[in-house]
Amino acid sequence: MPYVLISTQIRLENGPTNVGDEYSDPAVMNYLGARKTTMLGNNFSEYHVDDPPRLVLDKLEKIGFRVLTMTGVGQTLVWCLHKESD
């Protein structure tokens, strides 16, 4: 999976950080130390880490991911990262 989306709420910029959905690469999620959770009322799962986004971005860069774009959506900050295929 060459793309990853991470996000956080502006008021929570020190963490936690959302790092993936239920279809995310398990090896990358394990490397990040992410835990898979399902919020009450949702029919999908998400991966979260307690680290702030900056640390998550640093970790992902170390394994070859690069930020393509970043935006704010309401009170949410979102980064899209890509990794070249081997």
C-alpha positions as CSV (number, residue, x, y, z in Angstrom):
1,M,0.0,0.0,0.0
2,P,1.9,3.1,-1.2
3,Y,-0.5,5.7,0.3
4,V,-1.1,6.6,3.9
5,L,-3.5,9.3,5.4
6,I,-2.8,10.5,8.9
7,S,-4.9,13.1,10.7
8,T,-5.5,14.7,14.1
9,Q,-7.9,17.3,15.6
10,I,-6.4,20.8,15.8
11,R,-7.1,20.9,19.6
12,L,-5.3,17.5,19.9
13,E,-2.1,18.3,18.0
14,N,0.0,16.6,20.7
15,G,-1.8,13.3,20.0
16,P,-3.5,11.0,19.5
17,T,-3.0,10.7,15.7
18,N,-5.2,8.7,13.4
19,V,-2.8,6.7,11.2
20,G,-4.9,4.3,9.1
21,D,-8.1,2.5,8.4
22,E,-9.0,-1.2,8.6
23,Y,-7.4,-1.9,5.3
24,S,-4.0,-0.3,6.1
25,D,-0.8,-2.3,5.8
26,P,-0.5,-4.2,9.1
27,A,3.4,-4.1,8.9
28,V,3.3,-0.2,8.8
29,M,0.7,-0.1,11.6
30,N,2.8,-2.4,13.7
31,Y,5.9,-0.3,13.0
32,L,4.0,2.8,14.2
33,G,2.8,1.0,17.3
34,A,-0.8,1.7,16.3
35,R,-3.8,0.1,17.9
36,K,-7.0,-0.8,15.9
37,T,-10.2,0.6,17.4
38,T,-13.8,0.8,16.5
39,M,-15.8,3.8,17.8
40,L,-19.2,3.1,19.2
41,G,-21.8,3.6,16.4
42,N,-19.2,3.2,13.5
43,N,-19.2,0.1,11.3
44,F,-15.5,0.6,10.5
45,S,-12.2,0.4,12.3
46,E,-9.3,2.9,12.5
47,Y,-5.7,2.8,13.7
48,H,-4.5,5.3,16.3
49,V,-1.2,6.1,18.1
50,D,-0.7,8.3,21.1
51,D,2.2,10.2,19.3
52,P,1.8,13.7,17.9
53,P,1.6,13.9,14.1
54,R,5.2,15.3,13.9
55,L,6.6,12.1,15.4
56,V,4.4,9.9,13.1
57,L,5.6,11.8,10.1
58,D,9.3,11.4,11.2
59,K,8.7,7.6,11.6
60,L,7.1,7.3,8.2
61,E,9.9,9.2,6.5
62,K,12.4,6.7,7.9
63,I,10.7,3.9,6.0
64,G,10.4,5.8,2.7
65,F,7.1,7.7,2.9
66,R,7.0,11.3,1.7
67,V,4.3,14.0,2.3
68,L,2.4,14.7,-0.9
69,T,0.0,17.2,0.6
70,M,-1.4,18.6,3.8
71,T,-4.7,20.4,4.5
72,G,-7.1,21.5,7.2
73,V,-10.7,20.3,7.0
74,G,-12.7,22.1,9.7
75,Q,-11.0,21.3,13.0
76,T,-9.0,18.4,11.4
77,L,-5.5,18.4,10.0
78,V,-4.8,15.8,7.3
79,W,-1.6,14.6,5.7
80,C,-1.3,12.4,2.6
81,L,1.9,10.4,2.2
82,H,3.2,8.2,-0.6
83,K,5.9,5.6,-0.8
84,E,7.5,4.6,-4.1
85,S,6.9,0.9,-4.9
86,D,10.0,-1.3,-4.6
